[in-house]
Amino acid sequence: MADLETRELRYFVAVAEELHFGRAAERLGIAQPALSRAIRQLERRLGVRLFDRDRRGAALTDAGRVLLREARVALDAVAAAARRTQRAGDPRQRLVLVTKAGASHELLRRLLDAVDGEPGAPPVEVLLCEVGEQAGLLRNGRADVALMHRPFDDLAGFDTVDLLTEGQIALLPAGHPLAARERLTMAEVRDVPDLPLARWPRLDGTYPEGPGPEVRTQSQLAQLVALGKTLLVIPASSRAWQWPDHVAVPVVDAPLVTTVLAWQPASVSPGLAAVVRVAAALYGAELPAPPVPRGEAAPARGR
């Protein structure tokens, strides 16, 4: 079996993402001939061709596409191991909780207050991110635990506790005729010619088809709604960040959204276990498989 070095994987990922050896070498800060030799050596050791090359650049082969997926996972795992090890050795260790900016504000405040009052619980640092970024921050070790939302966020491979299920609202510009309604339906918000729904990126980073603007950040979205350029449907608790120029109207048939606490199954720190227990107790949630340090008894399950 061929052993792979993290340096080789970083080189390969740079070329696979740039699809050009010159740009990849510049990104890595090395000479292009050295990068080309390293990739050829990697191909020889693996016994497969990773790139089809021509004068214009490079294209991934089927084997290259597989290695790109696996290399990203491996590099994230190595980075996560380093970050978690450094935090574990820090006497001022804090638990990092990541959440979308503006989402689940009241739930987050209740959770932080409850953790502050729990003997032995660690200090919690809140890391605010944009839509869809929590999973990556958990996997690469920048965060220990996350507030995420089913069915929108990528929960694959994480342990979770369901905390709160809620309906959704349409966020509209205050001067729009629909803003005067007491309730709306999904059919109504999808069929507003002068106010198309904003489009968030999918988990793979691509956008769905549609006339609405492409958005990636809450600040982009807030301003576009205020300017009368778009509307969106979001969990009711996310209205905490709405501007005075916005109006929130319940969407009665929108899918329910569940806020969950998520963490890596391999995480076994006592601090994380304490935060999960506090969150579960606060919302009467069932603990599926609490992260408990080896050698200690698991807390009793139940509501």
Salt bridges, closest charged atoms under 4 A:
GLU5 OE1 - ARG7 NH2 3.39
GLU8 OE2 - ARG45 NH1 2.25
GLU17 OE1 - ARG27 NH2 2.55
GLU17 OE2 - ARG72 NH2 3.07
GLU18 OE1 - ARG23 NE 3.62
GLU18 OE2 - ARG27 NH1 3.23
GLU43 OE1 - ARG53 NH2 2.96
ASP52 OD1 - ARG49 NE 2.69
ASP54 OD2 - ARG56 NH2 3.70
ASP62 OD1 - ARG65 NH2 2.27
ASP90 OD1 - ARG92 NE 3.44
GLU106 OE1 - ARG109 NH2 2.40
ASP144 OD1 - ARG87 NH2 2.58
ASP153 OD2 - LYS100 NZ 3.03
ASP153 OD2 - HIS149 ND1 3.69
ASP154 OD2 - ARG139 NH1 3.03
ASP162 OD1 - ARG150 NH1 3.00
GLU188 OE2 - ARG181 NH2 2.84
ASP194 OD2 - HIS176 NE2 3.21
GLU214 OE2 - ARG199 NH2 3.73
GLU286 OE2 - ARG301 NH2 3.79
